[in-house]
Amino acid sequence: MDAVIPVVGRAAGFVGWCWLYSYYAFDYKFSLARWSSGRRIAYFERHCLFMLGFGAPCTLVTYFTSFYVGAATANALFPFTIIIAMASDPEEHASRIQAKHGLAASPGGRAPVFGLASRVVGHIIRRFFGGPAPRRRRPGAKAAAKRS
């Protein structure tokens, strides 16, 4: 069990850093388009695999080189990732793939990349700033309420 946690943790860290680099790069594009934070998150979660690959070059450099070399190289690459993010459009590429090959371009739906963070921050805000706790309904509560 001791050998599994470092491997899984390192892989999860790699995925997290890939998403972080890509979100930072795409955030410039989203800001210029004046997208709300909800729309940004929804877009990111719909294209999470694209974002994973987009952030991989900077993450690979930082993961497999020494600290200073990795930081310097990633910081030199990052402006180029912003330029590439401005020019890229995952939805256009997905529709082009679908038209050319007749394949489903994406699995559909959204991956809850920000789900855990959203719940934790929401809990902290409710805890320290007050506010009603979210009400959760039981699965059959709606049907029971209609019968009454």
NUPA-980573 format. One record per residue: residue in one letter; z, y, x of N, C-alpha, C in turn. Coordinates in steps of 0.1 Angstrom, whole numbers, padded with zeros to 4 digits, always signed. Example, Ala and Ser with C-alpha at 12.3 -4.5 7.8 and 13.67 -1.06 7.14 Angstrom:
BEGIN
A+0078-0057+0132+0078-0045+0123+0078-0033+0132;S+0071-0022+0128+0071-0011+0137+0079+0000+0129;
***
This chain:
BEGIN
M+0000-0012+0008+0000+0000+0000+0000+0013+0009;D+0007+0012+0020+0007+0024+0029-0006+0028+0034;A-0015+0018+0036-0028+0021+0042-0038+0027+0031;V-0035+0024+0018-0044+0028+0008-0043+0043+0005;I-0031+0048+0005-0028+0062+0001-0035+0072+0011;P-0034+0070+0024-0042+0079+0033-0057+0079+0030;V-0062+0067+0028-0077+0066+0026-0081+0073+0013;V-0074+0070+0002-0077+0076-0011-0074+0092-0011;G-0063+0095-0004-0060+0110-0003-0070+0117+0005;R-0075+0111+0015-0085+0118+0024-0098+0119+0016;A-0102+0109+0008-0114+0109+0000-0113+0120-0011;A-0101+0120-0018-0099+0130-0028-0099+0144-0023;G-0094+0145-0011-0094+0159-0004-0108+0163-0001;F-0116+0153+0004-0130+0156+0007-0138+0161-0006;V-0136+0154-0017-0142+0158-0029-0137+0172-0034;G-0124+0174-0033-0119+0187-0037-0124+0198-0028;W-0125+0196-0015-0131+0207-0007-0146+0209-0010;C-0153+0199-0013-0167+0200-0016-0168+0209-0029;W-0160+0206-0039-0161+0214-0051-0156+0228-0049;L-0146+0230-0040-0141+0244-0037-0152+0252-0030;Y-0159+0247-0020-0169+0254-0013-0180+0258-0023;S-0184+0248-0031-0195+0251-0041-0191+0261-0051;Y-0179+0260-0056-0174+0270-0066-0174+0284-0060;Y-0169+0285-0048-0169+0298-0042-0183+0304-0040;A-0193+0295-0036-0206+0300-0035-0212+0304-0048;F-0210+0296-0059-0216+0299-0072-0209+0310-0079;D-0197+0313-0075-0189+0323-0082-0196+0337-0080;Y-0203+0339-0069-0210+0351-0067-0221+0352-0077;K-0228+0341-0079-0239+0341-0089-0233+0343-0103;F-0222+0336-0106-0216+0338-0120-0211+0352-0122;S-0206+0358-0112-0201+0372-0113-0212+0382-0116;L-0223+0380-0108-0234+0389-0111-0240+0388-0125;A-0240+0375-0130-0245+0373-0143-0234+0377-0154;R-0223+0381-0150-0212+0385-0159-0207+0374-0168;W-0206+0362-0163-0202+0350-0171-0187+0350-0172;S-0182+0346-0183-0167+0345-0185-0162+0333-0177;S-0149+0333-0175-0144+0321-0167-0146+0308-0175;G-0145+0308-0188-0147+0296-0196-0161+0291-0194;R-0171+0300-0194-0185+0296-0192-0187+0291-0178;R-0181+0297-0168-0182+0292-0154-0177+0278-0153;I-0165+0276-0158-0159+0263-0157-0167+0252-0164;A-0172+0256-0176-0180+0246-0184-0193+0243-0176;Y-0199+0252-0170-0212+0250-0162-0209+0241-0150;F-0198+0244-0143-0194+0237-0132-0191+0222-0135;E-0184+0220-0146-0180+0207-0150-0192+0199-0155;R-0202+0205-0161-0214+0198-0165-0222+0194-0153;H-0222+0201-0142-0230+0199-0130-0221+0195-0119;C-0210+0187-0121-0200+0185-0110-0206+0176-0099;L-0216+0167-0102-0222+0159-0091-0231+0168-0082;F-0238+0177-0089-0246+0187-0081-0237+0195-0072;M-0226+0200-0078-0217+0208-0070-0210+0201-0059;L-0208+0188-0061-0202+0179-0051-0212+0179-0039;G-0224+0177-0041-0234+0176-0030-0236+0190-0024;F-0236+0200-0032-0238+0214-0027-0227+0218-0017;G-0215+0214-0020-0204+0218-0011-0202+0209+0001;A-0210+0198+0001-0208+0187+0012-0211+0192+0026;P-0221+0200+0028-0224+0204+0042-0212+0211+0049;C-0207+0221+0042-0196+0229+0048-0183+0219+0050;T-0181+0211+0040-0170+0202+0041-0172+0191+0052;L-0184+0186+0054-0186+0177+0065-0183+0183+0078;V-0187+0195+0080-0185+0203+0092-0170+0204+0095;T-0162+0208+0085-0148+0210+0087-0140+0197+0088;Y-0145+0186+0082-0138+0173+0083-0140+0166+0096;F-0152+0167+0102-0155+0158+0113-0156+0166+0126;T-0151+0178+0127-0151+0185+0140-0137+0190+0142;S-0134+0196+0153-0121+0201+0156-0118+0213+0147;F-0106+0217+0145-0102+0228+0136-0110+0241+0138;Y-0110+0246+0151-0117+0259+0154-0132+0258+0153;V-0138+0247+0158-0152+0245+0157-0156+0244+0142;G-0149+0236+0135-0152+0234+0120-0151+0247+0113;A-0140+0255+0115-0138+0267+0108-0149+0277+0111;A-0153+0278+0124-0163+0288+0128-0177+0284+0122;T-0180+0271+0123-0193+0266+0118-0194+0268+0103;A-0183+0264+0096-0183+0266+0081-0185+0280+0077;N-0178+0289+0084-0178+0303+0081-0192+0309+0084;A-0199+0303+0094-0213+0308+0097-0222+0302+0087;L-0220+0290+0081-0229+0285+0071-0227+0291+0057;F-0215+0295+0055-0212+0299+0041-0220+0310+0035;P-0224+0320+0042-0233+0330+0037-0246+0324+0032;F-0251+0314+0039-0264+0308+0035-0262+0300+0023;T-0250+0294+0021-0248+0287+0008-0247+0296-0004;I-0243+0308-0001-0243+0318-0012-0257+0321-0016;I-0265+0323-0006-0280+0327-0009-0286+0315-0016;I-0284+0303-0012-0290+0291-0018-0284+0290-0032;A-0271+0292-0034-0266+0292-0048-0272+0302-0057;M-0275+0314-0052-0282+0324-0060-0296+0319-0065;A-0303+0311-0056-0316+0307-0059-0317+0294-0067;S-0306+0286-0067-0306+0273-0073-0303+0273-0088;D-0308+0264-0095-0306+0262-0109-0305+0247-0112;P-0294+0241-0113-0293+0227-0116-0299+0222-0129;E-0299+0231-0139-0304+0227-0152-0320+0226-0151;E-0326+0235-0143-0340+0234-0141-0344+0222-0134;H-0337+0218-0123-0340+0206-0116-0338+0194-0125;A-0328+0194-0133-0325+0182-0141-0336+0180-0151;S-0341+0191-0157-0352+0190-0167-0365+0186-0160;R-0367+0190-0148-0379+0186-0141-0379+0171-0137;I-0367+0166-0133-0366+0152-0131-0368+0144-0143;Q-0362+0149-0154-0364+0142-0167-0378+0141-0171;A-0385+0152-0170-0400+0153-0174-0408+0144-0165;K-0405+0144-0152-0414+0136-0143-0411+0121-0144;H-0399+0117-0145-0396+0103-0145-0391+0097-0159;G-0389+0105-0168-0385+0101-0181-0371+0095-0181;L-0363+0100-0172-0349+0095-0171-0340+0106-0176;A-0328+0101-0180-0318+0111-0184-0314+0118-0171;A-0315+0131-0171-0312+0139-0159-0297+0139-0155;S-0289+0139-0165-0275+0139-0163-0268+0130-0173;P-0256+0125-0170-0249+0116-0179-0245+0123-0191;G-0246+0136-0192-0241+0143-0204-0226+0145-0204;G-0222+0154-0212-0208+0157-0213-0203+0164-0201;R-0190+0165-0199-0184+0173-0188-0173+0164-0182;A-0172+0165-0169-0161+0159-0162-0150+0169-0161;P-0138+0166-0164-0127+0176-0165-0122+0179-0151;V-0130+0185-0143-0127+0189-0129-0114+0198-0129;F-0114+0207-0138-0103+0217-0138-0092+0213-0148;G-0093+0201-0154-0084+0197-0165-0069+0197-0161;L-0066+0191-0149-0052+0190-0145-0047+0204-0141;A-0055+0211-0134-0050+0225-0130-0048+0234-0142;S-0057+0232-0152-0055+0240-0164-0042+0237-0171;R-0039+0224-0172-0027+0220-0179-0014+0225-0171;V-0015+0224-0158-0003+0228-0150-0001+0243-0151;V-0011+0251-0150-0010+0265-0151-0006+0269-0165;G-0011+0263-0175-0007+0266-0189+0008+0263-0191;H+0012+0252-0185+0027+0249-0186+0035+0259-0179;I+0031+0263-0167+0039+0273-0160+0039+0286-0167;I+0028+0291-0173+0028+0303-0180+0037+0303-0192;R+0036+0292-0200+0045+0290-0212+0059+0290-0208;R+0062+0283-0197+0076+0282-0192+0082+0295-0188;F+0075+0303-0180+0081+0315-0175+0078+0328-0183;F+0068+0328-0191+0065+0340-0199+0066+0337-0214;G+0072+0326-0217+0074+0323-0232+0061+0320-0239;G+0062+0319-0251+0050+0315-0258+0052+0301-0264;P+0045+0299-0275+0047+0287-0282+0041+0275-0274;A+0048+0264-0275+0043+0252-0268+0031+0247-0276;P+0022+0241-0270+0010+0236-0278+0014+0225-0287;R+0009+0226-0299+0012+0216-0309+0002+0204-0308;R+0007+0193-0307-0001+0181-0306+0000+0173-0319;R-0011+0169-0325-0010+0161-0337-0011+0147-0333;R-0004+0139-0341-0006+0124-0340-0020+0120-0345;P-0025+0110-0340-0039+0106-0344-0041+0105-0359;G-0031+0100-0366-0033+0098-0381-0027+0110-0389;A-0023+0120-0383-0016+0131-0390-0025+0139-0399;K-0038+0140-0395-0047+0148-0404-0050+0140-0417;A-0052+0127-0416-0055+0119-0428-0042+0119-0437;A-0030+0118-0431-0018+0117-0439-0016+0130-0446;A-0019+0142-0439-0017+0155-0445-0027+0156-0457;K-0039+0151-0457-0048+0152-0468-0044+0144-0480;R-0037+0132-0477-0033+0124-0488-0021+0130-0496;S-0013+0138-0489-0001+0144-0495-0004+0155-0505;
***
